[in-house]
């Protein structure tokens, strides 16, 4: 069986990662309409999404008609779990 159908591109950094049987090297974020990010981006943004990602995230939320989450104490968009 080929792993190609289990390969995703990170919503934020666009790197490819496996997200399927045997290895789930990413995270789906329901708060942002179900975007999927690689574990690197997820772990490095533990304290909220770095402001460099803000335009992309807000644009995505607006396209999907979803609310923009309340910012955290740092003024950053929360990562979501």
C-alpha positions in Angstrom: 0.0 0.0 0.0 1.3 3.4 -0.9 1.6 6.1 1.7 1.0 8.8 -0.9 -2.7 9.2 0.0 -1.7 9.8 3.6 0.6 12.6 2.8 -0.5 16.2 3.6 1.0 19.6 3.2 1.1 21.7 6.4 -1.4 24.6 6.2 1.3 27.0 7.6 4.7 26.0 6.3 3.5 23.8 3.3 6.0 21.0 4.2 4.8 17.5 3.5 4.1 15.0 6.3 2.4 11.7 6.8 -1.0 11.8 8.5 -2.3 8.3 8.3 -2.0 4.7 9.5 1.2 4.1 11.4 2.3 7.7 11.7 0.3 10.8 12.5 2.9 13.5 12.2 0.4 16.4 12.2 -2.5 17.9 14.0 -6.0 18.9 12.9 -7.2 22.1 14.5 -11.0 22.3 14.7 -10.9 25.9 16.0 -9.6 27.0 12.5 -12.1 25.0 10.4 -10.1 21.7 10.5 -6.8 22.9 9.1 -4.0 20.4 9.4 -0.5 21.4 10.4 2.7 19.5 10.8 3.9 18.7 14.3 6.8 21.1 13.9 4.5 24.1 13.4 2.2 22.8 16.1 4.9 22.4 18.7 6.8 25.6 17.9 3.7 27.7 18.3 2.8 26.3 21.7 2.1 29.8 23.0 -0.2 30.9 20.2 0.3 31.3 16.4 3.3 33.4 15.6 2.1 36.8 14.1 3.8 35.8 10.8 0.9 33.3 10.3 -1.9 35.7 11.3 -2.8 36.9 7.8 -3.1 33.4 6.4 -5.2 32.2 9.4 -7.5 35.2 9.4 -8.0 34.9 5.6 -8.8 31.2 5.9 -11.4 31.9 8.7 -13.0 34.7 6.7 -13.2 32.4 3.6 -14.9 29.8 5.7 -17.2 32.3 7.5 -15.8 31.3 10.8 -15.2 33.7 13.8 -11.8 34.9 14.6 -10.8 33.5 18.0 -10.2 35.8 21.0 -6.5 36.6 21.3 -4.4 35.2 24.1 -2.6 37.2 26.8 0.3 37.8 24.3 -2.1 39.3 21.8 -1.6 36.3 19.5 -4.3 34.0 18.0 -4.6 30.9 20.2 -3.2 27.7 18.8 -6.3 25.6 19.5 -6.1 22.0 20.6 
